[in-house]
């Protein structure tokens, strides 16, 4: 919206051209998102469901009674601000709509007295992930100069052609996994939101400074993503509202994002990873999230359906194991997991972009 308004006003008022600067839009969206959530979200606590004690929370008793599902607030703020600050196209609008829908499914579960159950939520995740993947495949085909979808991978100089059905399959698995592993990581005050914030800042920088920059992309032998700057604005906008939430969720938390927040955040990370054209980017953004939550999902899956036991002496999510078996405090869990993710992010980004 502002991008279009800036173009219309530029002929009458020169400084209006700043509204067509992606750097300005990034700054405005990030700070606006932070300030709105930081100051307005507490006023909505009374309208939120209250936590009844979560299975994998470091202190379940301490969490009881706190407003939960506040993801419905900050994800809605993110969607509205994106419509204002982000130069919009049909796929960005669809991605925002499906992200909000993913949030809604989580919020309805948060407020339900009886949990929706694993299978019901898994099916909803799958349906939304498939829908987004199909739309993304169409979008990337439209963006491509030759009407094909390509991946660029570490250790390969040239792009690799990917059939649309293969892309949809990989994207669906990526989105579904990202949603559920991020959801499983939400159990320590500030942990999930801090790890997701690292992922968002990493993706925002990559979209704006590398993939969205024609010269830098050419220097690093990666495909130029013409819409990269626009996605950077959206990603930094989400980072801003997440900072506003983290202000209230830092230990000891005053509110909890619930499934409404964690599911939508994981979904958006998956979208950005697939849009980058390199599925291995997920290791730069979410390795600790995948280890913390994903290994537990794999453990349950193998035990339930194949009667295979793995990691029998390790509790999952891993943050619960570190608390119970190693005596880590919530602050230690947060700081150490955050440091590990930062170290992994720097290493993986270096490998992905330079070893080609």
Secondary structure, 3 states (H helix, E strand, C coil): CHHHHHHHHCCCCHHHHHHHCHHHHHHHHHHHHHHHHHHHHHHHHHHCCECCCCCCCCCHHHHCCCECCCHHHHHHHHHHHHHHHCCCCHHHHHHHHHHHHHHHHHHHHHHCCCCCCHHHHHHHHHHHHHHHHHHHHHHHHHHCCCCCEEECCCCCCCCEEECHHHHHHHHHHHHHHHHHHHHHHCCCCCHHHHHHHHHHHHHHHHHHHHHCCHHHHHHCCCCCCCCHHHHHHHHHHHHHHHHHHHHHHCCCCCECCHHHHHHHHHHHHHHHHHHCCCCCHHHHHHHHHHHHHHHHHHHHHHHHHHCCCCCCCCCCCHHHHHHHHHCCCHHHHHHHHHHHHHHHHHHHHHHHHHCC
